[in-house]
Amino acid sequence: MPERSKYVLYVNSTNSRMSINQASILVLGYPRRIRLLMDTEKKKFIVQPCNEREVNSFKVPKDFSTNDRHGMEMTSQKLLDLVFNTFEELDPACHYRIFGQYIEKMNIVVFDLLNHEVIQLNGE
């Protein structure tokens, strides 16, 4: 059973999308851009604020709908391929909810790829 938290990364390889929930973006101080880093040894995915000059950064939407529990969506098949090729515990045929924690002194959210649950979609 995964250890749930309010910080969530959603991974859906069938449509090449990852989503970071609103709580994860807000705790980082609602930055203009974020970047995603992977720690392959510890099997962690790190989200941190950055500037526009950073490679592989994503622009944060100016506002979130209060009903949008997924928050910020990113589309990158290349990134998802890297995730699934690096972390063999994850099956690209499945959709995942990956839980994270906020590290205040570094202002990052760290998602543990081993702390996940498979999302059951309607009709599957």
SVG drawing of the C-alpha trace seen along z (x, -y; Angstrom):
<svg xmlns="http://www.w3.org/2000/svg" viewBox="-16 -34 38 38">
<polyline fill="none" stroke="black" stroke-width="0.4" points="0.0,0.0 1.5,-3.3 2.1,-6.1 -0.3,-8.8 0.4,-12.5 -1.2,-15.6 1.7,-16.0 0.9,-13.9 2.4,-13.2 0.2,-11.5 1.8,-9.5 -0.1,-8.3 2.1,-6.9 -0.8,-6.1 -1.3,-9.7 2.2,-10.9 1.2,-13.0 2.4,-13.7 0.5,-16.0 1.6,-17.6 -1.2,-18.4 -2.0,-21.9 -0.7,-21.4 2.7,-20.5 2.9,-23.7 1.6,-26.0 4.0,-24.7 6.9,-25.6 5.7,-29.2 3.8,-29.1 6.9,-29.6 6.7,-30.7 8.6,-27.6 9.6,-24.3 12.0,-21.6 12.0,-17.9 15.0,-16.0 15.5,-12.2 17.6,-10.5 18.0,-7.0 19.8,-5.5 17.3,-6.5 14.3,-6.1 13.1,-9.6 11.6,-12.3 12.3,-15.9 10.3,-19.0 11.9,-22.4 11.3,-26.0 13.7,-27.4 14.1,-30.2 13.4,-30.1 17.0,-29.4 17.0,-26.0 17.0,-23.0 13.8,-20.9 11.8,-23.4 8.0,-23.7 6.0,-26.9 3.5,-26.9 0.0,-28.0 -1.0,-31.5 -4.0,-30.1 -5.5,-26.8 -9.1,-26.0 -10.3,-25.2 -11.8,-22.1 -8.6,-20.9 -7.2,-18.4 -4.4,-17.5 -3.0,-21.0 -0.3,-21.3 -0.1,-18.9 3.0,-18.3 3.2,-16.3 6.5,-14.7 6.8,-11.2 10.6,-11.5 10.4,-12.1 8.0,-9.3 10.1,-6.9 13.0,-7.8 11.0,-7.3 9.7,-3.9 13.1,-2.7 14.9,-3.9 12.4,-2.6 11.5,0.9 9.1,1.3 6.6,-0.8 4.6,0.7 4.0,-1.7 0.6,-0.1 -0.6,-1.4 -1.5,-4.8 0.1,-5.9 -0.4,-8.2 3.0,-8.8 3.2,-10.4 5.8,-12.9 6.9,-15.1 8.0,-18.7 11.5,-19.4 11.3,-23.0 15.0,-23.8 15.6,-22.9 12.2,-24.1 11.6,-20.9 9.0,-18.2 10.4,-14.7 8.3,-12.0 9.3,-8.4 8.7,-6.3 8.3,-3.2 5.6,-5.0 2.8,-4.8 -0.5,-3.2 -2.0,-2.1 -5.0,-4.2 -8.0,-2.1 -9.7,-3.8 -13.4,-3.4 -14.0,-0.6 -10.6,1.1"/>
</svg>
